[in-house]
Amino acid sequence: MKEIKVGIIGFGTVGAGVAENLVNNHDVISGRTGINVKLHKVADLDITTDRGVKIPDGVLTTDTNSLINECDIVVELIGGTTIAKKFILQALEAKKHVVTANKALLAIHGKEIFECAAKNNVDVFYEASVAGGIPIIKSLREGLVGNKINRIYGIMNGTCNYILTRMEREGVDFEPVLKDAQKLGYAEAEPSLDIDGFDTAHKTAILSALAFGEWFGMEPLHVSGIRDISLFDLKCADELGYRIKLLAIIKNTDGNVELRVHPTLVPKTAMIANIHEVFNGVMVDGDTVGETLFYGRGAGRKATASAVVSDIVDVARNIASNSIGRVKCFTESKLFNRLVPMDEIKSRYYLRLTVEDTPGVMAQITAILAENNINISSLIQHENNDCNKKSVSVILFTSIAQEKAVQKAVTAIENLSSSLDKVKLLRIEDI
């Protein structure tokens, strides 16, 4: 039985989970593959703290260089875009195969990493970089390889989904739910990467590249998060049959690609609207297969470890069968015409206005919308219960309109003397 030596750089939560899986399920993996996939080294700066995992003697080390030199597969699980990049490129130059879960690094430096892998005829696998234990990358690269991708919608951040679920279900405001998420370990002490949408954006960059054959990076992405989503917005959306989700949107419109991440109103009848708590879901619409939905845990020690081990086994099989590069890390093919700038996208919109409750205000608002070719499809007016405050909240749903026109109309409405607050703008996807 061929032996494949595996080295893990990073003995944190996920690293410990991968090590535990490789040790505890060694016989299961070898029985299914006919390959001795052996945990050979685990490198970390701290090898004395107990991670609750039984590791064979001699496996733990602080010497990353020896790990890279001795192992056939190098697994990078330290995260970040600096030292992790250095170790990955070092491993590739040493003609070692790499498995990583590092979404930020791939989103920003993926092209350089894949070019280095191709030059050295080695594999890079990265299933765990998107949606944890959900096999979405393997599905796009292999299962759906015969499809032109029409749309991908993704709920890919468990922290945001947990917060929005609890706010809607329990009627609790954002800040208390965020604090609960931090206490439960669902959110970091500094949660910006999650709640401002950048974690989802990193994953969006990876999926869009696989779908359309160009490594876009982060620059073309429009990104906004959930900090400003209020309980009132969730209630208004609910009244009209919608939920608000932080949604990754990858869309092919007449051969042109839209890439964006933002809070989005989706119909409650849509499958993806019914993904709750910390779970992730990715909907892929292919021209041949139609709509498919991938659902599961998007983070956590075990779910992520499962994806990493799957990649390790894929690479081990390639080594054993002498089929390196059977499935390329990334194949450049440019299956689209151009990227659509954000101000050119067309969508339906939710607009929440706070205005004076005086005659003629609605006439001014509708005139501004008409000047910008924006039609109102529905309207809700909420009176202020405080009789001492002569203000009213108006919620407008528009028909399909262009982003640039809507932004222009919003600015004009905010400049009205009767406008008492910033207009809340959210986009709608009628999935």
VOPAGU-2260 file (C-alpha; in pm, 1 decimal, decimal comma):
REM VOPAGU-2260
SITE   aa  ch    i         X         Y         Z
SITE  MET   A    0       0,0       0,0       0,0
SITE  LYS   A    1     149,3     333,1    -109,0
SITE  GLU   A    2     226,9     572,5     176,5
SITE  ILE   A    3     152,5     943,3     135,9
SITE  LYS   A    4     296,9    1169,7     404,6
SITE  VAL   A    5      81,7    1463,2     513,6
SITE  GLY   A    6     204,7    1770,5     698,9
SITE  ILE   A    7     -23,6    2028,3     860,3
SITE  ILE   A    8      95,1    2385,9     916,9
SITE  GLY   A    9    -124,9    2533,9    1189,4
SITE  PHE   A   10    -254,7    2346,7    1492,8
SITE  GLY   A   11    -551,6    2568,0    1573,2
SITE  THR   A   12    -916,8    2468,5    1571,8
SITE  VAL   A   13    -927,9    2340,5    1213,9
SITE  GLY   A   14    -573,9    2201,8    1217,0
SITE  ALA   A   15    -654,5    1998,1    1525,4
SITE  GLY   A   16    -973,7    1874,4    1360,8
SITE  VAL   A   17    -788,4    1760,7    1048,7
SITE  ALA   A   18    -519,0    1589,3    1253,4
SITE  GLU   A   19    -783,6    1412,7    1462,7
SITE  ASN   A   20    -966,3    1292,2    1151,3
SITE  LEU   A   21    -650,9    1161,1     984,0
SITE  VAL   A   22    -551,2     970,7    1297,9
SITE  ASN   A   23    -892,4     838,9    1406,7
SITE  ASN   A   24   -1018,0     753,4    1056,7
SITE  HIS   A   25    -691,3     630,4     912,9
SITE  ASP   A   26    -820,8     278,4     859,0
SITE  VAL   A   27   -1144,4     405,2     701,8
SITE  ILE   A   28    -951,5     620,9     452,7
SITE  SER   A   29    -700,0     350,3     364,9
SITE  GLY   A   30    -978,6      93,9     330,1
SITE  ARG   A   31   -1167,4     313,3      83,3
SITE  THR   A   32    -867,2     431,5    -115,9
SITE  GLY   A   33    -606,2     160,1     -91,2
SITE  ILE   A   34    -357,3     432,2      11,0
SITE  ASN   A   35    -179,9     482,1     344,4
SITE  VAL   A   36    -255,9     851,8     402,7
SITE  LYS   A   37     -33,2     914,3     703,1
SITE  LEU   A   38     -16,1    1218,5     929,2
SITE  HIS   A   39     359,9    1276,0     934,7
SITE  LYS   A   40     408,9    1624,0    1083,7
SITE  VAL   A   41     208,4    1904,7    1245,1
SITE  ALA   A   42     388,1    2239,0    1276,1
SITE  ASP   A   43     290,2    2525,4    1503,9
SITE  LEU   A   44     461,9    2786,6    1718,0
SITE  ASP   A   45     280,2    2640,1    2020,7
SITE  ILE   A   46     305,8    2261,8    2046,4
SITE  THR   A   47     256,3    2235,5    2423,4
SITE  THR   A   48    -105,2    2350,2    2468,3
SITE  ASP   A   49    -347,2    2058,7    2485,0
SITE  ARG   A   50    -588,2    2068,1    2187,6
SITE  GLY   A   51    -775,8    1759,5    2304,8
SITE  VAL   A   52    -632,9    1551,4    2019,7
SITE  LYS   A   53    -408,3    1248,0    2060,0
SITE  ILE   A   54    -116,4    1288,9    1819,6
SITE  PRO   A   55     146,5    1015,4    1770,8
SITE  ASP   A   56     485,5    1084,2    1926,8
SITE  GLY   A   57     725,9    1274,9    1705,0
SITE  VAL   A   58     457,1    1435,4    1487,7
SITE  LEU   A   59     441,8    1779,9    1651,9
SITE  THR   A   60     716,5    2023,6    1551,1
SITE  THR   A   61     797,2    2393,8    1536,0
SITE  ASP   A   62    1012,8    2342,2    1225,5
SITE  THR   A   63     801,3    2425,3     921,5
SITE  ASN   A   64    1094,2    2383,4     681,9
SITE  SER   A   65    1144,7    2019,7     781,2
SITE  LEU   A   66     772,4    1956,9     743,7
SITE  ILE   A   67     774,3    2091,8     387,5
SITE  ASN   A   68    1086,4    1892,2     298,3
SITE  GLU   A   69     960,8    1561,3     439,3
SITE  CYS   A   70     593,1    1557,4     338,6
SITE  ASP   A   71     419,4    1482,3       8,4
SITE  ILE   A   72     115,8    1701,6      86,9
SITE  VAL   A   73     141,6    2030,6     278,5
SITE  VAL   A   74    -180,9    2150,5     441,9
SITE  GLU   A   75    -186,7    2524,5     521,9
SITE  LEU   A   76    -430,2    2611,1     802,5
SITE  ILE   A   77    -281,6    2920,6     965,5
SITE  GLY   A   78    -486,9    3175,2     767,2
SITE  GLY   A   79    -396,2    3529,5     670,3
SITE  THR   A   80    -228,8    3657,6     356,3
SITE  THR   A   81     135,9    3700,0     460,0
SITE  ILE   A   82     319,4    3408,1     623,6
SITE  ALA   A   83      62,6    3162,6     484,4
SITE  LYS   A   84     142,2    3279,7     131,8
SITE  LYS   A   85     514,4    3238,0     199,7
SITE  PHE   A   86     470,7    2879,1     321,0
SITE  ILE   A   87     243,3    2783,7      30,1
SITE  LEU   A   88     479,1    2922,0    -233,6
SITE  GLN   A   89     773,5    2755,3     -56,7
SITE  ALA   A   90     593,4    2422,0     -64,5
SITE  LEU   A   91     497,6    2459,1    -432,5
SITE  GLU   A   92     853,9    2552,9    -530,3
SITE  ALA   A   93     968,1    2239,5    -346,3
SITE  LYS   A   94     723,2    2048,7    -572,1
SITE  LYS   A   95     493,7    1959,2    -284,5
SITE  HIS   A   96     117,2    1946,1    -326,8
SITE  VAL   A   97     -86,0    2194,9    -122,0
SITE  VAL   A   98    -426,6    2184,8      46,5
SITE  THR   A   99    -556,9    2507,7     200,4
SITE  ALA   A  100    -871,6    2653,1     354,9
SITE  ASN   A  101    -744,7    3010,7     314,7
SITE  LYS   A  102   -1019,6    3201,9     133,3
SITE  ALA   A  103    -869,8    3549,0     180,1
SITE  LEU   A  104    -532,6    3441,5      42,9
SITE  LEU   A  105    -686,0    3273,2    -261,1
SITE  ALA   A  106    -925,8    3559,5    -331,9
SITE  ILE   A  107    -638,3    3807,6    -337,0
SITE  HIS   A  108    -338,5    3600,1    -453,7
SITE  GLY   A  109    -498,4    3293,6    -614,2
SITE  LYS   A  110    -367,4    3363,7    -963,5
SITE  GLU   A  111      -5,2    3381,3    -844,8
SITE  ILE   A  112     -44,0    3063,1    -639,1
SITE  PHE   A  113    -200,5    2865,9    -924,1
SITE  GLU   A  114      65,8    2983,0   -1169,8
SITE  CYS   A  115     333,1    2862,7    -927,1
SITE  ALA   A  116     157,8    2525,3    -895,7
SITE  ALA   A  117     136,0    2486,6   -1274,4
SITE  LYS   A  118     503,9    2574,9   -1315,5
SITE  ASN   A  119     601,0    2303,3   -1067,6
SITE  ASN   A  120     343,4    2046,0   -1184,9
SITE  VAL   A  121     177,2    2008,3    -846,5
SITE  ASP   A  122    -180,8    2028,6    -720,7
SITE  VAL   A  123    -352,5    2292,0    -507,3
SITE  PHE   A  124    -689,6    2196,1    -358,0
SITE  TYR   A  125    -906,3    2437,0    -160,8
SITE  GLU   A  126   -1254,0    2293,8     -97,2
SITE  ALA   A  127   -1265,1    2419,5     261,2
SITE  SER   A  128   -1210,4    2781,6     154,2
SITE  VAL   A  129   -1580,4    2819,9      65,4
SITE  ALA   A  130   -1880,6    2712,5     273,7
SITE  GLY   A  131   -1700,1    2476,5     512,1
SITE  GLY   A  132   -1817,4    2118,8     471,4
SITE  ILE   A  133   -2034,7    2185,1     163,4
SITE  PRO   A  134   -1864,7    2035,9    -147,0
SITE  ILE   A  135   -1938,9    2337,7    -368,0
SITE  ILE   A  136   -1594,7    2375,2    -528,7
SITE  LYS   A  137   -1578,5    2008,4    -626,1
SITE  SER   A  138   -1930,3    2040,4    -765,2
SITE  LEU   A  139   -1838,9    2338,8    -983,5
SITE  ARG   A  140   -1509,3    2190,5   -1104,3
SITE  GLU   A  141   -1637,0    1838,3   -1163,2
SITE  GLY   A  142   -2006,8    1766,4   -1108,8
SITE  LEU   A  143   -2130,3    2070,0   -1305,1
SITE  VAL   A  144   -1841,7    2095,3   -1551,4
SITE  GLY   A  145   -2079,4    2045,6   -1845,7
SITE  ASN   A  146   -2296,0    2343,6   -1750,3
SITE  LYS   A  147   -2283,1    2710,0   -1835,5
SITE  ILE   A  148   -2352,3    2884,2   -1507,6
SITE  ASN   A  149   -2644,3    3125,2   -1512,6
SITE  ARG   A  150   -2656,2    3226,9   -1146,1
SITE  ILE   A  151   -2504,7    3151,7    -809,4
SITE  TYR   A  152   -2671,3    3278,0    -493,3
SITE  GLY   A  153   -2487,0    3212,8    -167,7
SITE  ILE   A  154   -2551,4    3249,6     204,0
SITE  MET   A  155   -2192,8    3186,1     304,8
SITE  ASN   A  156   -2136,6    3348,9     642,2
SITE  GLY   A  157   -2281,2    3173,2     943,4
SITE  THR   A  158   -2229,1    3471,6    1173,3
SITE  CYS   A  159   -2447,0    3701,1     960,2
SITE  ASN   A  160   -2708,0    3434,1     900,4
SITE  TYR   A  161   -2730,4    3361,4    1273,7
SITE  ILE   A  162   -2774,4    3730,8    1355,4
SITE  LEU   A  163   -3041,8    3790,8    1091,4
SITE  THR   A  164   -3226,9    3470,7    1186,8
SITE  ARG   A  165   -3245,2    3566,0    1554,5
SITE  MET   A  166   -3340,7    3925,0    1481,7
SITE  GLU   A  167   -3631,2    3811,7    1263,8
SITE  ARG   A  168   -3744,9    3522,5    1480,3
SITE  GLU   A  169   -3718,7    3685,4    1823,0
SITE  GLY   A  170   -3763,7    4054,6    1746,5
SITE  VAL   A  171   -3423,1    4143,1    1895,6
SITE  ASP   A  172   -3204,5    4428,1    1767,8
SITE  PHE   A  173   -2866,4    4380,0    1600,0
SITE  GLU   A  174   -2627,0    4467,7    1884,2
SITE  PRO   A  175   -2763,2    4225,7    2149,4
SITE  VAL   A  176   -2767,6    3938,6    1898,6
SITE  LEU   A  177   -2411,2    4018,2    1789,2
SITE  LYS   A  178   -2300,1    4001,6    2155,0
SITE  ASP   A  179   -2471,8    3664,1    2193,4
SITE  ALA   A  180   -2300,0    3539,9    1876,5
SITE  GLN   A  181   -1963,9    3644,6    2022,8
SITE  LYS   A  182   -2036,2    3465,6    2351,8
SITE  LEU   A  183   -2129,1    3147,1    2161,8
SITE  GLY   A  184   -1815,8    3163,2    1946,5
SITE  TYR   A  185   -2009,4    3230,9    1624,8
SITE  ALA   A  186   -1859,4    3579,8    1592,4
SITE  GLU   A  187   -1508,0    3707,5    1654,6
SITE  ALA   A  188   -1435,2    3969,9    1919,4
SITE  GLU   A  189   -1363,5    4200,8    1624,7
SITE  PRO   A  190   -1643,9    4094,2    1387,2
SITE  SER   A  191   -1587,2    4332,7    1093,8
SITE  LEU   A  192   -1469,4    4067,6     847,8
SITE  ASP   A  193   -1798,7    3883,5     888,6
SITE  ILE   A  194   -2062,7    4149,0     944,0
SITE  ASP   A  195   -1922,7    4392,6     685,2
SITE  GLY   A  196   -1943,4    4125,5     415,7
SITE  PHE   A  197   -1575,6    4068,4     335,6
SITE  ASP   A  198   -1566,6    3703,7     440,7
SITE  THR   A  199   -1854,2    3636,1     201,0
SITE  ALA   A  200   -1681,1    3844,8     -65,1
SITE  HIS   A  201   -1363,9    3632,8     -47,9
SITE  LYS   A  202   -1573,7    3324,0    -112,3
SITE  THR   A  203   -1763,8    3500,6    -389,5
SITE  ALA   A  204   -1437,3    3582,0    -566,7
SITE  ILE   A  205   -1342,4    3213,0    -563,9
SITE  LEU   A  206   -1678,8    3079,6    -685,7
SITE  SER   A  207   -1710,9    3343,3    -958,2
SITE  ALA   A  208   -1367,8    3254,5   -1094,5
SITE  LEU   A  209   -1458,6    2886,4   -1115,8
SITE  ALA   A  210   -1791,0    2969,5   -1281,1
SITE  PHE   A  211   -1658,6    3210,1   -1544,0
SITE  GLY   A  212   -1293,0    3121,6   -1599,1
SITE  GLU   A  213   -1116,4    3438,4   -1482,8
SITE  TRP   A  214    -957,0    3500,5   -1145,7
SITE  PHE   A  215   -1133,6    3828,6   -1072,1
SITE  GLY   A  216    -986,0    3901,0    -730,4
SITE  MET   A  217   -1160,5    4142,2    -494,7
SITE  GLU   A  218   -1148,9    4469,0    -688,0
SITE  PRO   A  219   -1462,7    4422,3    -904,4
SITE  LEU   A  220   -1681,8    4317,9    -612,1
SITE  HIS   A  221   -1941,8    4548,1    -460,3
SITE  VAL   A  222   -1948,6    4462,8     -87,8
SITE  SER   A  223   -2174,9    4580,5     193,7
SITE  GLY   A  224   -2266,6    4414,0     521,6
SITE  ILE   A  225   -2547,7    4389,5     775,0
SITE  ARG   A  226   -2454,1    4650,1    1039,6
SITE  ASP   A  227   -2735,9    4882,7     932,9
SITE  ILE   A  228   -3013,1    4623,4     905,2
SITE  SER   A  229   -3278,3    4719,4    1157,4
SITE  LEU   A  230   -3551,2    4517,0    1317,8
SITE  PHE   A  231   -3796,3    4751,9    1145,8
SITE  ASP   A  232   -3654,4    4658,6     801,9
SITE  LEU   A  233   -3694,7    4288,6     879,5
SITE  LYS   A  234   -4056,2    4343,8     985,4
SITE  CYS   A  235   -4135,4    4546,5     673,1
SITE  ALA   A  236   -3981,2    4280,1     450,6
SITE  ASP   A  237   -4185,5    4016,1     631,6
SITE  GLU   A  238   -4506,8    4209,9     570,2
SITE  LEU   A  239   -4444,5    4184,7     196,9
SITE  GLY   A  240   -4341,2    3817,3     199,6
SITE  TYR   A  241   -3961,6    3854,8     207,5
SITE  ARG   A  242   -3664,1    3779,9     431,6
SITE  ILE   A  243   -3337,6    3973,4     443,3
SITE  LYS   A  244   -3021,1    3767,1     390,8
SITE  LEU   A  245   -2658,8    3862,2     333,2
SITE  LEU   A  246   -2638,7    3724,9     -17,9
SITE  ALA   A  247   -2354,1    3661,8    -257,8
SITE  ILE   A  248   -2482,2    3722,9    -609,3
SITE  ILE   A  249   -2293,5    3589,8    -912,4
SITE  LYS   A  250   -2507,6    3641,2   -1217,9
SITE  ASN   A  251   -2469,3    3592,5   -1592,4
SITE  THR   A  252   -2689,3    3846,5   -1770,6
SITE  ASP   A  253   -2671,9    3819,2   -2150,7
SITE  GLY   A  254   -2310,9    3702,9   -2129,0
SITE  ASN   A  255   -2209,4    3977,1   -1883,4
SITE  VAL   A  256   -2121,4    3903,6   -1521,2
SITE  GLU   A  257   -2245,4    4073,3   -1205,1
SITE  LEU   A  258   -2050,6    4020,7    -880,8
SITE  ARG   A  259   -2189,2    4162,2    -558,3
SITE  VAL   A  260   -2238,7    4092,6    -188,1
SITE  HIS   A  261   -2502,6    4281,2       8,4
SITE  PRO   A  262   -2811,3    4239,8     229,0
SITE  THR   A  263   -3089,4    4128,3      -3,7
SITE  LEU   A  264   -3462,1    4075,0      19,0
SITE  VAL   A  265   -3550,0    3724,5    -102,2
SITE  PRO   A  266   -3900,4    3571,5    -117,1
SITE  LYS   A  267   -3982,4    3355,1     184,2
SITE  THR   A  268   -4095,3    3085,6     -59,5
SITE  ALA   A  269   -3742,6    3049,9    -203,1
SITE  MET   A  270   -3541,7    2754,3     -70,3
SITE  ILE   A  271   -3240,0    2972,2       5,3
SITE  ALA   A  272   -3455,7    3204,2     219,4
SITE  ASN   A  273   -3518,8    2912,5     453,2
SITE  ILE   A  274   -3154,7    2858,0     548,5
SITE  HIS   A  275   -3130,4    2967,3     909,7
SITE  GLU   A  276   -2896,9    3002,0    1207,4
SITE  VAL   A  277   -2527,3    2931,0    1134,4
SITE  PHE   A  278   -2594,8    2715,7     828,8
SITE  ASN   A  279   -2478,5    2800,9     477,2
SITE  GLY   A  280   -2645,9    2743,7     144,1
SITE  VAL   A  281   -2536,9    2789,4    -215,4
SITE  MET   A  282   -2780,8    2779,6    -506,1
SITE  VAL   A  283   -2629,9    2712,5    -849,3
SITE  ASP   A  284   -2836,0    2746,7   -1165,5
SITE  GLY   A  285   -2679,6    2572,3   -1465,0
SITE  ASP   A  286   -2811,2    2581,1   -1820,8
SITE  THR   A  287   -2841,0    2200,5   -1830,9
SITE  VAL   A  288   -2893,9    2089,7   -1470,8
SITE  GLY   A  289   -3124,8    2375,5   -1370,8
SITE  GLU   A  290   -3134,1    2485,0   -1006,5
SITE  THR   A  291   -2935,6    2293,9    -743,9
SITE  LEU   A  292   -2902,6    2379,5    -375,5
SITE  PHE   A  293   -2608,1    2287,0    -153,1
SITE  TYR   A  294   -2672,8    2311,1     221,3
SITE  GLY   A  295   -2474,1    2244,4     536,0
SITE  ARG   A  296   -2244,5    2380,7     802,0
SITE  GLY   A  297   -2024,1    2653,5     661,7
SITE  ALA   A  298   -1765,4    2665,0     938,4
SITE  GLY   A  299   -1648,3    2492,0    1252,4
SITE  ARG   A  300   -1384,1    2239,1    1335,7
SITE  LYS   A  301   -1550,7    1922,9    1206,8
SITE  ALA   A  302   -1723,3    2055,7     895,2
SITE  THR   A  303   -1409,9    2233,5     772,6
SITE  ALA   A  304   -1187,9    1938,2     863,6
SITE  SER   A  305   -1412,0    1710,1     657,2
SITE  ALA   A  306   -1354,4    1926,5     348,6
SITE  VAL   A  307    -978,4    1948,2     408,4
SITE  VAL   A  308    -945,8    1571,3     447,1
SITE  SER   A  309   -1146,7    1520,6     127,7
SITE  ASP   A  310    -891,5    1735,7     -55,9
SITE  ILE   A  311    -601,8    1547,5     102,6
SITE  VAL   A  312    -749,0    1219,1     -21,0
SITE  ASP   A  313    -803,0    1360,2    -371,3
SITE  VAL   A  314    -439,2    1466,1    -389,5
SITE  ALA   A  315    -324,1    1130,5    -248,4
SITE  ARG   A  316    -520,8     951,0    -519,6
SITE  ASN   A  317    -362,3    1170,9    -785,5
SITE  ILE   A  318     -15,0    1092,2    -652,3
SITE  ALA   A  319     -85,8     718,3    -630,1
SITE  SER   A  320    -227,1     702,7    -984,6
SITE  ASN   A  321      34,6     937,5   -1129,7
SITE  SER   A  322    -241,2    1173,4   -1243,1
SITE  ILE   A  323    -123,6    1507,6   -1106,2
SITE  GLY   A  324    -329,0    1792,2   -1250,2
SITE  ARG   A  325    -617,7    1563,9   -1347,6
SITE  VAL   A  326    -845,9    1838,1   -1217,1
SITE  LYS   A  327    -662,3    2168,3   -1257,1
SITE  CYS   A  328    -648,7    2408,0    -961,5
SITE  PHE   A  329    -796,9    2667,3   -1192,5
SITE  THR   A  330    -836,7    2680,7   -1569,2
SITE  GLU   A  331    -848,9    3021,3   -1734,6
SITE  SER   A  332   -1116,8    3021,2   -2004,7
SITE  LYS   A  333   -1312,6    3353,0   -1981,4
SITE  LEU   A  334   -1669,3    3232,9   -2029,8
SITE  PHE   A  335   -1822,3    3583,0   -2034,9
SITE  ASN   A  336   -1809,1    3914,2   -2221,5
SITE  ARG   A  337   -1750,0    4176,2   -1952,2
SITE  LEU   A  338   -1802,6    4259,6   -1587,1
SITE  VAL   A  339   -2102,3    4482,0   -1523,0
SITE  PRO   A  340   -2016,4    4789,9   -1309,8
SITE  MET   A  341   -2235,1    4823,5   -1003,4
SITE  ASP   A  342   -2406,0    5140,7   -1127,5
SITE  GLU   A  343   -2523,4    4951,5   -1438,5
SITE  ILE   A  344   -2690,5    4658,2   -1265,4
SITE  LYS   A  345   -3067,6    4631,2   -1278,4
SITE  SER   A  346   -3271,5    4517,6    -981,9
SITE  ARG   A  347   -3585,4    4576,2    -783,1
SITE  TYR   A  348   -3535,7    4791,6    -474,5
SITE  TYR   A  349   -3666,0    4835,3    -121,3
SITE  LEU   A  350   -3656,0    5201,6     -18,1
SITE  ARG   A  351   -3743,7    5310,8     336,4
SITE  LEU   A  352   -3802,6    5683,2     377,4
SITE  THR   A  353   -3862,0    5886,7     692,9
SITE  VAL   A  354   -4042,7    6207,1     598,3
SITE  GLU   A  355   -4265,6    6478,6     738,0
SITE  ASP   A  356   -4629,6    6380,3     759,9
SITE  THR   A  357   -4752,7    6676,5     556,5
SITE  PRO   A  358   -4954,0    6714,2     236,2
SITE  GLY   A  359   -4762,6    6702,0     -91,1
SITE  VAL   A  360   -4461,9    6503,5      32,0
SITE  MET   A  361   -4557,0    6185,5    -152,0
SITE  ALA   A  362   -4618,1    6385,2    -468,1
SITE  GLN   A  363   -4260,6    6518,4    -448,9
SITE  ILE   A  364   -4121,1    6168,3    -395,6
SITE  THR   A  365   -4315,6    6008,6    -679,6
SITE  ALA   A  366   -4212,6    6293,8    -910,3
SITE  ILE   A  367   -3844,9    6229,5    -834,8
SITE  LEU   A  368   -3887,4    5858,7    -900,4
SITE  ALA   A  369   -4070,3    5926,7   -1227,0
SITE  GLU   A  370   -3793,9    6161,8   -1342,9
SITE  ASN   A  371   -3552,0    5869,7   -1301,6
SITE  ASN   A  372   -3775,1    5613,6   -1477,2
SITE  ILE   A  373   -3849,0    5427,4   -1153,2
SITE  ASN   A  374   -4190,6    5271,0   -1104,5
SITE  ILE   A  375   -4339,7    5185,2    -764,7
SITE  SER   A  376   -4469,7    4827,9    -744,0
SITE  SER   A  377   -4596,2    4845,8    -383,9
SITE  LEU   A  378   -4606,1    5087,3     -92,3
SITE  ILE   A  379   -4650,2    5062,4     286,2
SITE  GLN   A  380   -4695,7    5364,5     511,2
SITE  HIS   A  381   -4632,4    5334,2     886,1
SITE  GLU   A  382   -4765,2    5620,2    1095,5
SITE  ASN   A  383   -4566,6    5737,2    1395,2
SITE  ASN   A  384   -4745,0    5636,6    1717,0
SITE  ASP   A  385   -4600,5    5937,9    1894,8
SITE  CYS   A  386   -4852,3    6214,6    1822,2
SITE  ASN   A  387   -4590,0    6476,2    1911,5
SITE  LYS   A  388   -4374,4    6372,3    1615,3
SITE  LYS   A  389   -4518,5    6454,6    1275,8
SITE  SER   A  390   -4317,7    6199,6    1078,1
SITE  VAL   A  391   -4403,4    5889,2     883,0
SITE  SER   A  392   -4209,8    5589,6     749,4
SITE  VAL   A  393   -4278,9    5504,5     387,8
SITE  ILE   A  394   -4161,2    5174,5     239,8
SITE  LEU   A  395   -4148,4    5155,3    -139,0
SITE  PHE   A  396   -4084,6    4848,8    -353,2
SITE  THR   A  397   -3979,7    4945,0    -704,6
SITE  SER   A  398   -4008,3    4764,5   -1032,4
SITE  ILE   A  399   -3684,1    4677,1   -1215,5
SITE  ALA   A  400   -3463,1    4986,5   -1229,2
SITE  GLN   A  401   -3099,3    5071,6   -1290,9
SITE  GLU   A  402   -2873,7    5120,1    -987,4
SITE  LYS   A  403   -2740,3    5453,9   -1108,7
SITE  ALA   A  404   -3091,6    5594,7   -1148,4
SITE  VAL   A  405   -3201,3    5468,2    -807,9
SITE  GLN   A  406   -2897,3    5617,5    -635,3
SITE  LYS   A  407   -2964,3    5950,7    -808,8
SITE  ALA   A  408   -3328,2    5942,7    -695,6
SITE  VAL   A  409   -3226,5    5855,5    -337,4
SITE  THR   A  410   -2991,5    6155,0    -324,3
SITE  ALA   A  411   -3266,0    6384,5    -452,5
SITE  ILE   A  412   -3516,3    6251,0    -195,4
SITE  GLU   A  413   -3267,4    6297,1      88,7
SITE  ASN   A  414   -3219,8    6659,1     -20,7
SITE  LEU   A  415   -3590,7    6736,5      19,3
SITE  SER   A  416   -3666,5    6965,3     314,2
SITE  SER   A  417   -3933,1    6713,6     418,5
SITE  SER   A  418   -3683,7    6425,5     438,7
SITE  LEU   A  419   -3588,8    6356,9     801,4
SITE  ASP   A  420   -3331,7    6076,7     765,1
SITE  LYS   A  421   -3114,3    5889,0     519,4
SITE  VAL   A  422   -3303,9    5662,5     280,7
SITE  LYS   A  423   -3253,5    5292,9     353,5
SITE  LEU   A  424   -3184,3    5114,7      22,9
SITE  LEU   A  425   -3185,4    4737,0     -11,0
SITE  ARG   A  426   -3193,4    4530,0    -327,9
SITE  ILE   A  427   -3444,3    4254,8    -404,9
SITE  GLU   A  428   -3379,3    3921,7    -579,1
SITE  ASP   A  429   -3697,3    3741,3    -679,3
SITE  ILE   A  430   -3539,0    3396,0    -671,8
